[in-house]
Amino acid sequence: MALSGIAGGMMPPVQTIQHTKNSQSAAADGGKSVMKCVRAGNQEVLLCSDALMSYASPQTGESVNIYKAENYSKDNPIYLLKGLDASGNPFEQEVDASKINPDYCSYNELMVLNVETGHTSPSDYMHAVMARDKAGTGSYFDKMNYLSYAKEVMNDLKTVGSWDTYLSCSRWIDSLLKYCGKIS
């Protein structure tokens, strides 16, 4: 199985090293959670097929799976992030999409905003990846102004004349800002 486009670049083929859950834990969650541990180089990452969005970094070993929390509603947009941190330890974190400041957030929070605003297409994902790449961050948990880096990416796109991607990135930024109440 080959994965590409994870963490902003091409990734060599990865090897699936685990694909099953024990029958007791599968029965506890109705059997709907399918986990795959994959290896990319020396890093093992956890990707779950039942997540709304999953991504992983073969460089750091971090992997994140985004789910709506059980108490999710439009008035209470709580998401649950599960995965492995850079040390390979499992983590779980709740994120309230309505409280994310796109001018200073983690990449994980930016991806929650993507899910909350319906930006789950590969091109929308790539806008976030390009901003993260421009920022030069290592960890998905590092906070910074990703939107300023997305605007730098837009300037690069303008310079090379990639107008479709430029306009798409502009709509993506405007949508995130509108959701966060920063523009009307």
Sequence and secondary structure as in RCSB ss.txt:
>XXXX:A:sequence
MALSGIAGGMMPPVQTIQHTKNSQSAAADGGKSVMKCVRAGNQEVLLCSDALMSYASPQTGESVNIYKAENYSKD
NPIYLLKGLDASGNPFEQEVDASKINPDYCSYNELMVLNVETGHTSPSDYMHAVMARDKAGTGSYFDKMNYLSYA
KEVMNDLKTVGSWDTYLSCSRWIDSLLKYCGKIS
>XXXX:A:secstr
   BSGGGSB    EEEE    HHHHHHTTT   EEEEEETTEEEEEETTSSEEEE TTT  EEEEEE TT BTT
B EEEEEEE TTS EEEEEEEGGG  TTSEEHHHHHHHHHHTT  SHHHHHHHHHHHHHHT  STT EE HHHHH
HHHHHHHHHHT HHHHHHHHHHHHHHHHHTTS  
